[in-house]
Amino acid sequence: MKNLVIVAILVLSSAFTKAQGEKIARELKGYINAEASDEVIEVKDTSGKIHYVKSAKAKTVHHIGGTSTSNSSVVFDAFNAHPEWQDMSVIVDWTGSMYSYVGQVVRWQHVNKDKQLIHNMVLFNDGDDKKRNANSGAKTLGSTGGIYHPDHSNIDAFLKMVAAAVDNGNGGDGPENDIEAILASQKLCHGEKDFVLIADSSAIRDISLASQVKRPVHVIICDSVSDDYIQLAKMTKGSITWPGGYIDYSGENCNKRHVHIDEVACAG
């Protein structure tokens, strides 16, 4: 009887998890297709060239998965402030608190279809729940797993993979495998384009591997800044954006003003 109860619990848990992935995918689809403002934003890139982008902000607030209570539009703000971020490799933390933010990435791309924002996208969930499943093995630096390569240009295929990533895991602990995900993207794209990493303030499990990253990383932190992400941005001569602030570590854009902040601090 005890074994039957355990089996029943596992079956119910699996069914719930699958339903959760489908639910997140449906909510994301609604968010991506939600009515947008007709506002056009004028911004300049680092060379001074003027760009016009459409505001991707929806007229109603969306909290994907019901896990985020923030109204932050930091991803929209960062992309609008950096029109030079085109044809980028975008890497996104795909654990529970981050669902709304990947929605902002794809919605921005969808609204501005004439802009080549994304070259490739990688989602990571820090190991497909290895911590919860004793049979999955330990979380090993550089090979923790839970890395997904969705096709951002095909919304249906994208949402299908998004659902699978939700079903397969939610990290299970604090630190995340950000660098492993960046390196996976680096293998996909051998060009000169920079990385855009979208994450929360969780520690980076594999920060010791950051020296393997060969191009600048522009970090977008969706809550508060933590030391690991500052270190990553500095090491790669990238930048870091958070709600209300931005620091450029390339040394090229001192005193540049952005639409989402008052000042830009240049750091060495």
Secondary structure, DSSP 4 states (H G I P E B T S, - for coil): -HHHHHHHHHHHHHHHHHHHHHHHHHHHHHHHTS-B---EEEEE-TTS-EEEEE---BSS---GGG-------HHHHHHHH-TT--SEEEEEE-SGGGHHHHHHHHHHHHHTTTS--EEEEEEE-SSTTTTT-GGG----TT----EE---TT-HHHHHHHHHHHHHH---SSS-B-HHHHHHHHHHH--SSPPEEEEE-S--BTTGGGGGG--S-EEEEESS---HHHHHHHHHHT-EEEETTEEEE-SSS-TT---TT-S--EE--
